[in-house]
Amino acid sequence: MSGVSSAITRYFSYYVDSARSHIINCLDRCFDPKAAAFYAELVLRGYDPNAHVDVLPQSRLIYVCIPKCASTTIKATLSALSGRRSLPFEEVHKRRYSGFRSPYQVGPSTLCNLAHDAGTLRFSFVRNPYARLVSAWADKYRNKPLVRGNSFVDKYLAYRTSSDPALPEGAGVTLSFPDFVRFTTATADRRLDAHWQLQADLLDMPGIKLDLIGKVESFDEDFAHVLAHVGAQQPLHTYNSSAHEPWPEYYSNALAESVYRAYERDFDRLRYPRAISKNHASVMRDSGRRQSVRRARQANL
Protein backbone atom coordinates (compact mmCIF):
# COMPACT_ATOMS: atom_id res chain seq x y z
CA MET A 1 0.00 0.00 0.00
CA SER A 2 2.89 2.35 0.68
CA GLY A 3 3.94 2.09 -2.95
CA VAL A 4 0.43 2.93 -4.12
CA SER A 5 0.24 5.81 -1.67
CA SER A 6 3.57 7.20 -2.89
CA ALA A 7 2.44 6.96 -6.51
CA ILE A 8 -0.79 8.81 -5.72
CA THR A 9 1.13 11.48 -3.82
CA ARG A 10 3.52 11.98 -6.75
CA TYR A 11 0.57 12.13 -9.16
CA PHE A 12 -1.18 14.91 -7.25
CA SER A 13 2.09 16.70 -6.47
CA TYR A 14 2.85 16.87 -10.19
CA TYR A 15 -0.44 18.62 -10.98
CA VAL A 16 -0.23 20.88 -7.93
CA ASP A 17 3.29 21.93 -8.99
CA SER A 18 2.10 22.51 -12.56
CA ALA A 19 -0.76 24.72 -11.37
CA ARG A 20 1.56 26.63 -9.03
CA SER A 21 4.08 27.20 -11.84
CA HIS A 22 1.34 28.47 -14.13
CA ILE A 23 0.16 30.96 -11.51
CA ILE A 24 3.72 32.13 -10.78
CA ASN A 25 4.38 32.75 -14.46
CA CYS A 26 1.13 34.67 -14.90
CA LEU A 27 1.89 36.88 -11.90
CA ASP A 28 5.47 37.49 -13.00
CA ARG A 29 4.35 38.52 -16.48
CA CYS A 30 1.97 41.02 -14.92
CA PHE A 31 4.11 42.44 -12.12
CA ASP A 32 7.71 41.88 -13.26
CA PRO A 33 7.87 42.72 -16.97
CA LYS A 34 11.67 42.99 -16.94
CA ALA A 35 12.01 39.41 -15.73
CA ALA A 36 9.30 38.25 -18.12
CA ALA A 37 11.19 39.83 -21.03
CA PHE A 38 14.41 38.16 -19.87
CA TYR A 39 12.74 34.74 -19.88
CA ALA A 40 10.91 35.39 -23.17
CA GLU A 41 14.18 36.22 -24.93
CA LEU A 42 15.63 32.83 -23.96
CA VAL A 43 12.62 31.07 -25.43
CA LEU A 44 12.22 33.20 -28.57
CA ARG A 45 15.89 32.87 -29.49
CA GLY A 46 15.58 29.09 -29.46
CA TYR A 47 17.61 28.21 -26.38
CA ASP A 48 14.91 25.97 -24.86
CA PRO A 49 15.80 26.95 -21.26
CA ASN A 50 13.39 24.45 -19.71
CA ALA A 51 15.32 21.62 -21.31
CA HIS A 52 18.83 22.87 -20.61
CA VAL A 53 18.72 25.05 -17.49
CA ASP A 54 18.38 23.53 -14.03
CA VAL A 55 17.84 25.71 -10.98
CA LEU A 56 18.42 25.01 -7.29
CA PRO A 57 17.14 28.24 -5.70
CA GLN A 58 17.94 27.20 -2.12
CA SER A 59 21.57 26.54 -3.11
CA ARG A 60 21.76 29.57 -5.41
CA LEU A 61 22.80 27.45 -8.36
CA ILE A 62 22.03 27.68 -12.07
CA TYR A 63 23.30 24.76 -14.11
CA VAL A 64 23.35 24.97 -17.92
CA CYS A 65 23.26 21.30 -18.80
CA ILE A 66 25.11 20.03 -21.87
CA PRO A 67 24.36 16.33 -22.49
CA LYS A 68 27.29 13.89 -22.59
CA CYS A 69 29.31 16.19 -20.33
CA ALA A 70 28.93 14.38 -16.98
CA SER A 71 25.40 15.75 -16.57
CA THR A 72 24.08 12.59 -14.88
CA THR A 73 26.88 12.62 -12.31
CA ILE A 74 26.36 16.34 -11.65
CA LYS A 75 22.60 16.05 -11.20
CA ALA A 76 22.78 12.92 -9.06
CA THR A 77 25.41 14.45 -6.77
CA LEU A 78 23.61 17.77 -6.30
CA SER A 79 20.29 16.02 -5.83
CA ALA A 80 21.77 13.91 -3.03
CA LEU A 81 23.34 16.97 -1.43
CA SER A 82 19.98 18.74 -1.43
CA GLY A 83 18.56 15.95 0.74
CA ARG A 84 17.02 13.68 -1.88
CA ARG A 85 17.32 9.94 -1.70
CA SER A 86 19.84 8.17 -3.91
CA LEU A 87 18.20 8.09 -7.33
CA PRO A 88 18.31 5.28 -9.89
CA PHE A 89 19.60 6.34 -13.28
CA GLU A 90 16.17 6.56 -14.92
CA GLU A 91 15.04 9.18 -12.37
CA VAL A 92 18.11 11.41 -12.24
CA HIS A 93 17.01 13.62 -15.14
CA LYS A 94 13.40 13.88 -13.97
CA ARG A 95 12.98 17.03 -11.92
CA ARG A 96 10.08 15.68 -9.85
CA TYR A 97 12.58 13.23 -8.33
CA SER A 98 15.86 15.18 -8.44
CA GLY A 99 14.72 18.40 -6.78
CA PHE A 100 15.98 20.57 -9.63
CA ARG A 101 13.55 23.13 -11.00
CA SER A 102 13.11 24.37 -14.54
CA PRO A 103 12.99 28.10 -15.35
CA TYR A 104 9.25 27.79 -15.90
CA GLN A 105 8.78 26.10 -12.54
CA VAL A 106 10.58 28.80 -10.56
CA GLY A 107 9.15 31.61 -12.67
CA PRO A 108 10.81 34.50 -14.52
CA SER A 109 11.38 36.65 -11.40
CA THR A 110 13.28 34.00 -9.47
CA LEU A 111 15.26 33.00 -12.56
CA CYS A 112 16.17 36.59 -13.40
CA ASN A 113 17.14 37.39 -9.80
CA LEU A 114 19.37 34.34 -9.56
CA ALA A 115 20.91 34.98 -12.97
CA HIS A 116 22.00 38.47 -11.86
CA ASP A 117 22.77 37.75 -8.19
CA ALA A 118 26.46 37.94 -7.30
CA GLY A 119 25.92 35.15 -4.80
CA THR A 120 24.69 32.67 -7.43
CA LEU A 121 27.01 30.17 -9.05
CA ARG A 122 26.13 29.84 -12.73
CA PHE A 123 28.01 26.92 -14.22
CA SER A 124 28.25 24.36 -16.98
CA PHE A 125 30.54 21.53 -18.05
CA VAL A 126 31.99 20.85 -21.49
CA ARG A 127 33.93 18.09 -23.19
CA ASN A 128 36.35 17.48 -26.02
CA PRO A 129 34.10 17.35 -29.13
CA TYR A 130 35.83 14.22 -30.40
CA ALA A 131 35.16 12.36 -27.15
CA ARG A 132 31.63 13.70 -26.81
CA LEU A 133 30.56 12.34 -30.19
CA VAL A 134 31.92 8.88 -29.40
CA SER A 135 30.02 8.88 -26.11
CA ALA A 136 26.79 10.04 -27.80
CA TRP A 137 27.03 7.35 -30.48
CA ALA A 138 27.81 4.57 -27.99
CA ASP A 139 24.97 5.62 -25.70
CA LYS A 140 22.24 6.41 -28.24
CA TYR A 141 22.90 4.50 -31.46
CA ARG A 142 25.37 1.65 -31.28
CA ASN A 143 23.81 -1.75 -32.10
CA LYS A 144 20.30 -0.30 -32.50
CA PRO A 145 18.39 -1.32 -35.65
CA LEU A 146 17.52 1.65 -37.80
CA VAL A 147 13.75 1.24 -37.60
CA ARG A 148 11.15 3.35 -35.85
CA GLY A 149 10.39 2.83 -32.18
CA ASN A 150 13.35 4.48 -30.47
CA SER A 151 13.24 8.26 -30.05
CA PHE A 152 16.84 8.78 -31.19
CA VAL A 153 16.53 6.43 -34.13
CA ASP A 154 13.24 8.12 -35.04
CA LYS A 155 15.05 11.47 -35.09
CA TYR A 156 17.80 10.05 -37.27
CA LEU A 157 15.31 8.58 -39.73
CA ALA A 158 13.35 11.84 -39.91
CA TYR A 159 16.46 13.85 -40.89
CA ARG A 160 18.50 11.16 -42.66
CA THR A 161 17.53 12.10 -46.19
CA SER A 162 18.09 15.83 -45.75
CA SER A 163 21.47 15.13 -44.13
CA ASP A 164 22.80 12.50 -46.54
CA PRO A 165 20.48 10.22 -48.57
CA ALA A 166 23.23 7.60 -48.71
CA LEU A 167 23.06 7.03 -44.94
CA PRO A 168 21.71 3.57 -44.01
CA GLU A 169 18.26 2.62 -42.77
CA GLY A 170 16.33 -0.59 -42.10
CA ALA A 171 16.00 -3.46 -39.65
CA GLY A 172 19.10 -5.25 -40.82
CA VAL A 173 21.57 -2.42 -40.25
CA THR A 174 22.84 -0.24 -37.42
CA LEU A 175 24.58 3.12 -37.44
CA SER A 176 28.36 2.83 -37.53
CA PHE A 177 30.40 5.57 -35.90
CA PRO A 178 31.59 6.98 -39.26
CA ASP A 179 27.96 7.17 -40.42
CA PHE A 180 26.99 8.81 -37.13
CA VAL A 181 29.65 11.43 -37.75
CA ARG A 182 28.27 12.05 -41.25
CA PHE A 183 24.83 12.61 -39.72
CA THR A 184 25.91 14.77 -36.77
CA THR A 185 28.30 16.99 -38.70
CA ALA A 186 25.45 17.74 -41.11
CA THR A 187 23.08 18.69 -38.26
CA ALA A 188 25.38 20.08 -35.54
CA ASP A 189 24.23 23.67 -36.06
CA ARG A 190 20.51 22.91 -36.53
CA ARG A 191 19.70 22.50 -32.82
CA LEU A 192 18.27 19.12 -33.74
CA ASP A 193 19.49 17.37 -30.59
CA ALA A 194 21.58 18.64 -27.68
CA HIS A 195 23.58 15.40 -27.50
CA TRP A 196 25.54 16.49 -30.57
CA GLN A 197 24.61 20.16 -30.85
CA LEU A 198 27.47 22.64 -30.72
CA GLN A 199 28.31 23.22 -27.08
CA ALA A 200 28.95 26.92 -27.73
CA ASP A 201 25.31 27.32 -28.77
CA LEU A 202 24.16 26.11 -25.37
CA LEU A 203 26.65 28.21 -23.42
CA ASP A 204 25.62 31.50 -25.02
CA MET A 205 22.24 31.96 -23.37
CA PRO A 206 21.51 35.70 -23.17
CA GLY A 207 21.54 37.11 -19.65
CA ILE A 208 23.14 34.04 -18.02
CA LYS A 209 26.81 34.86 -17.63
CA LEU A 210 28.57 31.69 -16.50
CA ASP A 211 30.97 31.88 -13.57
CA LEU A 212 32.40 28.41 -14.18
CA ILE A 213 32.78 26.34 -17.33
CA GLY A 214 34.26 23.10 -16.09
CA LYS A 215 35.72 20.35 -18.24
CA VAL A 216 34.97 16.65 -18.06
CA GLU A 217 38.70 16.03 -18.50
CA SER A 218 39.40 17.79 -15.18
CA PHE A 219 36.06 16.98 -13.57
CA ASP A 220 37.03 16.35 -9.95
CA GLU A 221 39.07 19.55 -9.73
CA ASP A 222 36.47 21.71 -11.48
CA PHE A 223 33.42 20.26 -9.76
CA ALA A 224 35.07 20.91 -6.40
CA HIS A 225 34.19 24.58 -6.95
CA VAL A 226 30.51 23.65 -7.19
CA LEU A 227 30.72 21.52 -4.06
CA ALA A 228 32.47 24.35 -2.22
CA HIS A 229 29.66 26.72 -3.21
CA VAL A 230 27.07 24.47 -1.55
CA GLY A 231 29.37 23.78 1.41
CA ALA A 232 29.91 20.11 0.70
CA GLN A 233 32.76 17.70 0.27
CA GLN A 234 31.28 14.49 -1.04
CA PRO A 235 33.08 11.67 -2.84
CA LEU A 236 31.88 11.44 -6.43
CA HIS A 237 30.75 8.37 -8.29
CA THR A 238 30.56 8.27 -12.07
CA TYR A 239 27.11 7.62 -13.51
CA ASN A 240 26.15 6.54 -17.02
CA SER A 241 29.64 6.19 -18.46
CA SER A 242 29.07 5.02 -22.02
CA ALA A 243 30.87 1.74 -22.70
CA HIS A 244 33.33 2.12 -25.55
CA GLU A 245 37.01 1.90 -26.40
CA PRO A 246 39.22 4.96 -25.84
CA TRP A 247 37.75 7.57 -28.14
CA PRO A 248 40.89 8.26 -30.26
CA GLU A 249 40.65 4.71 -31.62
CA TYR A 250 37.45 5.58 -33.49
CA TYR A 251 39.01 8.31 -35.61
CA SER A 252 40.77 8.25 -38.93
CA ASN A 253 42.43 11.45 -40.12
CA ALA A 254 39.53 12.11 -42.51
CA LEU A 255 36.92 11.54 -39.82
CA ALA A 256 38.69 13.83 -37.36
CA GLU A 257 38.93 16.54 -40.02
CA SER A 258 35.19 16.29 -40.66
CA VAL A 259 34.41 16.68 -36.96
CA TYR A 260 36.81 19.57 -36.59
CA ARG A 261 35.23 21.50 -39.45
CA ALA A 262 31.71 21.04 -38.06
CA TYR A 263 32.65 21.80 -34.44
CA GLU A 264 35.39 24.36 -35.00
CA ARG A 265 33.67 26.93 -32.78
CA ASP A 266 33.72 24.46 -29.89
CA PHE A 267 37.38 23.59 -30.42
CA ASP A 268 38.34 27.26 -30.52
CA ARG A 269 36.17 28.59 -27.71
CA LEU A 270 36.73 25.68 -25.32
CA ARG A 271 40.42 25.37 -26.22
CA TYR A 272 40.56 21.75 -27.21
CA PRO A 273 43.38 20.65 -29.53
CA ARG A 274 42.58 19.93 -33.14
CA ALA A 275 45.13 17.13 -33.32
CA ILE A 276 44.52 13.73 -31.77
CA SER A 277 47.64 12.57 -29.96
CA LYS A 278 49.01 9.23 -31.10
CA ASN A 279 49.59 8.33 -27.46
CA HIS A 280 46.19 9.49 -26.28
CA ALA A 281 44.44 6.13 -26.72
CA SER A 282 46.95 4.28 -24.55
CA VAL A 283 46.79 7.04 -21.94
CA MET A 284 42.99 6.84 -21.92
CA ARG A 285 43.09 3.05 -21.58
CA ASP A 286 45.51 3.24 -18.65
CA SER A 287 43.35 5.94 -17.04
CA GLY A 288 40.26 3.76 -17.47
CA ARG A 289 42.01 0.85 -15.79
CA ARG A 290 43.05 3.03 -12.87
CA GLN A 291 39.49 4.31 -12.47
CA SER A 292 38.14 0.74 -12.52
CA VAL A 293 40.59 -0.28 -9.80
CA ARG A 294 39.71 2.79 -7.73
CA ARG A 295 35.96 2.11 -8.01
CA ALA A 296 36.50 -1.52 -7.07
CA ARG A 297 38.44 -0.48 -3.98
CA GLN A 298 35.73 2.01 -2.99
CA ALA A 299 33.07 -0.69 -3.39
CA ASN A 300 34.99 -2.93 -0.99
CA LEU A 301 35.43 -0.28 1.70
C-alpha positions as CSV (number, residue, x, y, z in Angstrom):
1,M,0.0,0.0,0.0
2,S,2.9,2.3,0.7
3,G,3.9,2.1,-2.9
4,V,0.4,2.9,-4.1
5,S,0.2,5.8,-1.7
6,S,3.6,7.2,-2.9
7,A,2.4,7.0,-6.5
8,I,-0.8,8.8,-5.7
9,T,1.1,11.5,-3.8
10,R,3.5,12.0,-6.7
11,Y,0.6,12.1,-9.2
12,F,-1.2,14.9,-7.3
13,S,2.1,16.7,-6.5
14,Y,2.9,16.9,-10.2
15,Y,-0.4,18.6,-11.0
16,V,-0.2,20.9,-7.9
17,D,3.3,21.9,-9.0
18,S,2.1,22.5,-12.6
19,A,-0.8,24.7,-11.4
20,R,1.6,26.6,-9.0
21,S,4.1,27.2,-11.8
22,H,1.3,28.5,-14.1
23,I,0.2,31.0,-11.5
24,I,3.7,32.1,-10.8
25,N,4.4,32.7,-14.5
26,C,1.1,34.7,-14.9
27,L,1.9,36.9,-11.9
28,D,5.5,37.5,-13.0
29,R,4.3,38.5,-16.5
30,C,2.0,41.0,-14.9
31,F,4.1,42.4,-12.1
32,D,7.7,41.9,-13.3
33,P,7.9,42.7,-17.0
34,K,11.7,43.0,-16.9
35,A,12.0,39.4,-15.7
36,A,9.3,38.2,-18.1
37,A,11.2,39.8,-21.0
38,F,14.4,38.2,-19.9
39,Y,12.7,34.7,-19.9
40,A,10.9,35.4,-23.2
41,E,14.2,36.2,-24.9
42,L,15.6,32.8,-24.0
43,V,12.6,31.1,-25.4
44,L,12.2,33.2,-28.6
45,R,15.9,32.9,-29.5
46,G,15.6,29.1,-29.5
47,Y,17.6,28.2,-26.4
48,D,14.9,26.0,-24.9
49,P,15.8,27.0,-21.3
50,N,13.4,24.5,-19.7
51,A,15.3,21.6,-21.3
52,H,18.8,22.9,-20.6
53,V,18.7,25.1,-17.5
54,D,18.4,23.5,-14.0
55,V,17.8,25.7,-11.0
56,L,18.4,25.0,-7.3
57,P,17.1,28.2,-5.7
58,Q,17.9,27.2,-2.1
59,S,21.6,26.5,-3.1
60,R,21.8,29.6,-5.4
61,L,22.8,27.5,-8.4
62,I,22.0,27.7,-12.1
63,Y,23.3,24.8,-14.1
64,V,23.3,25.0,-17.9
65,C,23.3,21.3,-18.8
66,I,25.1,20.0,-21.9
67,P,24.4,16.3,-22.5
68,K,27.3,13.9,-22.6
69,C,29.3,16.2,-20.3
70,A,28.9,14.4,-17.0
71,S,25.4,15.7,-16.6
72,T,24.1,12.6,-14.9
73,T,26.9,12.6,-12.3
74,I,26.4,16.3,-11.6
75,K,22.6,16.0,-11.2
76,A,22.8,12.9,-9.1
77,T,25.4,14.5,-6.8
78,L,23.6,17.8,-6.3
79,S,20.3,16.0,-5.8
80,A,21.8,13.9,-3.0
81,L,23.3,17.0,-1.4
82,S,20.0,18.7,-1.4
83,G,18.6,16.0,0.7
84,R,17.0,13.7,-1.9
85,R,17.3,9.9,-1.7
86,S,19.8,8.2,-3.9
87,L,18.2,8.1,-7.3
88,P,18.3,5.3,-9.9
89,F,19.6,6.3,-13.3
90,E,16.2,6.6,-14.9
91,E,15.0,9.2,-12.4
92,V,18.1,11.4,-12.2
93,H,17.0,13.6,-15.1
94,K,13.4,13.9,-14.0
95,R,13.0,17.0,-11.9
96,R,10.1,15.7,-9.9
97,Y,12.6,13.2,-8.3
98,S,15.9,15.2,-8.4
99,G,14.7,18.4,-6.8
100,F,16.0,20.6,-9.6
101,R,13.5,23.1,-11.0
102,S,13.1,24.4,-14.5
103,P,13.0,28.1,-15.3
104,Y,9.2,27.8,-15.9
105,Q,8.8,26.1,-12.5
106,V,10.6,28.8,-10.6
107,G,9.2,31.6,-12.7
108,P,10.8,34.5,-14.5
109,S,11.4,36.7,-11.4
110,T,13.3,34.0,-9.5
111,L,15.3,33.0,-12.6
112,C,16.2,36.6,-13.4
113,N,17.1,37.4,-9.8
114,L,19.4,34.3,-9.6
115,A,20.9,35.0,-13.0
116,H,22.0,38.5,-11.9
117,D,22.8,37.8,-8.2
118,A,26.5,37.9,-7.3
119,G,25.9,35.1,-4.8
120,T,24.7,32.7,-7.4
121,L,27.0,30.2,-9.0
122,R,26.1,29.8,-12.7
123,F,28.0,26.9,-14.2
124,S,28.2,24.4,-17.0
125,F,30.5,21.5,-18.0
126,V,32.0,20.8,-21.5
127,R,33.9,18.1,-23.2
128,N,36.3,17.5,-26.0
129,P,34.1,17.4,-29.1
130,Y,35.8,14.2,-30.4
131,A,35.2,12.4,-27.2
132,R,31.6,13.7,-26.8
133,L,30.6,12.3,-30.2
134,V,31.9,8.9,-29.4
135,S,30.0,8.9,-26.1
136,A,26.8,10.0,-27.8
137,W,27.0,7.4,-30.5
138,A,27.8,4.6,-28.0
139,D,25.0,5.6,-25.7
140,K,22.2,6.4,-28.2
141,Y,22.9,4.5,-31.5
142,R,25.4,1.6,-31.3
143,N,23.8,-1.8,-32.1
144,K,20.3,-0.3,-32.5
145,P,18.4,-1.3,-35.7
146,L,17.5,1.7,-37.8
147,V,13.8,1.2,-37.6
148,R,11.1,3.3,-35.9
149,G,10.4,2.8,-32.2
150,N,13.3,4.5,-30.5
151,S,13.2,8.3,-30.1
152,F,16.8,8.8,-31.2
153,V,16.5,6.4,-34.1
154,D,13.2,8.1,-35.0
155,K,15.0,11.5,-35.1
156,Y,17.8,10.1,-37.3
157,L,15.3,8.6,-39.7
158,A,13.4,11.8,-39.9
159,Y,16.5,13.9,-40.9
160,R,18.5,11.2,-42.7
161,T,17.5,12.1,-46.2
162,S,18.1,15.8,-45.7
163,S,21.5,15.1,-44.1
164,D,22.8,12.5,-46.5
165,P,20.5,10.2,-48.6
166,A,23.2,7.6,-48.7
167,L,23.1,7.0,-44.9
168,P,21.7,3.6,-44.0
169,E,18.3,2.6,-42.8
170,G,16.3,-0.6,-42.1
171,A,16.0,-3.5,-39.6
172,G,19.1,-5.3,-40.8
173,V,21.6,-2.4,-40.2
174,T,22.8,-0.2,-37.4
175,L,24.6,3.1,-37.4
176,S,28.4,2.8,-37.5
177,F,30.4,5.6,-35.9
178,P,31.6,7.0,-39.3
179,D,28.0,7.2,-40.4
180,F,27.0,8.8,-37.1
181,V,29.7,11.4,-37.8
182,R,28.3,12.1,-41.3
183,F,24.8,12.6,-39.7
184,T,25.9,14.8,-36.8
185,T,28.3,17.0,-38.7
186,A,25.4,17.7,-41.1
187,T,23.1,18.7,-38.3
188,A,25.4,20.1,-35.5
189,D,24.2,23.7,-36.1
190,R,20.5,22.9,-36.5
191,R,19.7,22.5,-32.8
192,L,18.3,19.1,-33.7
193,D,19.5,17.4,-30.6
194,A,21.6,18.6,-27.7
195,H,23.6,15.4,-27.5
196,W,25.5,16.5,-30.6
197,Q,24.6,20.2,-30.8
198,L,27.5,22.6,-30.7
199,Q,28.3,23.2,-27.1
200,A,28.9,26.9,-27.7
201,D,25.3,27.3,-28.8
202,L,24.2,26.1,-25.4
203,L,26.7,28.2,-23.4
204,D,25.6,31.5,-25.0
205,M,22.2,32.0,-23.4
206,P,21.5,35.7,-23.2
207,G,21.5,37.1,-19.6
208,I,23.1,34.0,-18.0
209,K,26.8,34.9,-17.6
210,L,28.6,31.7,-16.5
211,D,31.0,31.9,-13.6
212,L,32.4,28.4,-14.2
213,I,32.8,26.3,-17.3
214,G,34.3,23.1,-16.1
215,K,35.7,20.4,-18.2
216,V,35.0,16.6,-18.1
217,E,38.7,16.0,-18.5
218,S,39.4,17.8,-15.2
219,F,36.1,17.0,-13.6
220,D,37.0,16.3,-9.9
221,E,39.1,19.5,-9.7
222,D,36.5,21.7,-11.5
223,F,33.4,20.3,-9.8
224,A,35.1,20.9,-6.4
225,H,34.2,24.6,-7.0
226,V,30.5,23.6,-7.2
227,L,30.7,21.5,-4.1
228,A,32.5,24.3,-2.2
229,H,29.7,26.7,-3.2
230,V,27.1,24.5,-1.5
231,G,29.4,23.8,1.4
232,A,29.9,20.1,0.7
233,Q,32.8,17.7,0.3
234,Q,31.3,14.5,-1.0
235,P,33.1,11.7,-2.8
236,L,31.9,11.4,-6.4
237,H,30.8,8.4,-8.3
238,T,30.6,8.3,-12.1
239,Y,27.1,7.6,-13.5
240,N,26.2,6.5,-17.0
241,S,29.6,6.2,-18.5
242,S,29.1,5.0,-22.0
243,A,30.9,1.7,-22.7
244,H,33.3,2.1,-25.6
245,E,37.0,1.9,-26.4
246,P,39.2,5.0,-25.8
247,W,37.7,7.6,-28.1
248,P,40.9,8.3,-30.3
249,E,40.6,4.7,-31.6
250,Y,37.4,5.6,-33.5
251,Y,39.0,8.3,-35.6
252,S,40.8,8.3,-38.9
253,N,42.4,11.5,-40.1
254,A,39.5,12.1,-42.5
255,L,36.9,11.5,-39.8
256,A,38.7,13.8,-37.4
257,E,38.9,16.5,-40.0
258,S,35.2,16.3,-40.7
259,V,34.4,16.7,-37.0
260,Y,36.8,19.6,-36.6
261,R,35.2,21.5,-39.5
262,A,31.7,21.0,-38.1
263,Y,32.7,21.8,-34.4
264,E,35.4,24.4,-35.0
265,R,33.7,26.9,-32.8
266,D,33.7,24.5,-29.9
267,F,37.4,23.6,-30.4
268,D,38.3,27.3,-30.5
269,R,36.2,28.6,-27.7
270,L,36.7,25.7,-25.3
271,R,40.4,25.4,-26.2
272,Y,40.6,21.8,-27.2
273,P,43.4,20.7,-29.5
274,R,42.6,19.9,-33.1
275,A,45.1,17.1,-33.3
276,I,44.5,13.7,-31.8
277,S,47.6,12.6,-30.0
278,K,49.0,9.2,-31.1
279,N,49.6,8.3,-27.5
280,H,46.2,9.5,-26.3
281,A,44.4,6.1,-26.7
282,S,46.9,4.3,-24.5
283,V,46.8,7.0,-21.9
284,M,43.0,6.8,-21.9
285,R,43.1,3.1,-21.6
286,D,45.5,3.2,-18.7
287,S,43.4,5.9,-17.0
288,G,40.3,3.8,-17.5
289,R,42.0,0.8,-15.8
290,R,43.1,3.0,-12.9
291,Q,39.5,4.3,-12.5
292,S,38.1,0.7,-12.5
293,V,40.6,-0.3,-9.8
294,R,39.7,2.8,-7.7
295,R,36.0,2.1,-8.0
296,A,36.5,-1.5,-7.1
297,R,38.4,-0.5,-4.0
298,Q,35.7,2.0,-3.0
299,A,33.1,-0.7,-3.4
300,N,35.0,-2.9,-1.0
301,L,35.4,-0.3,1.7
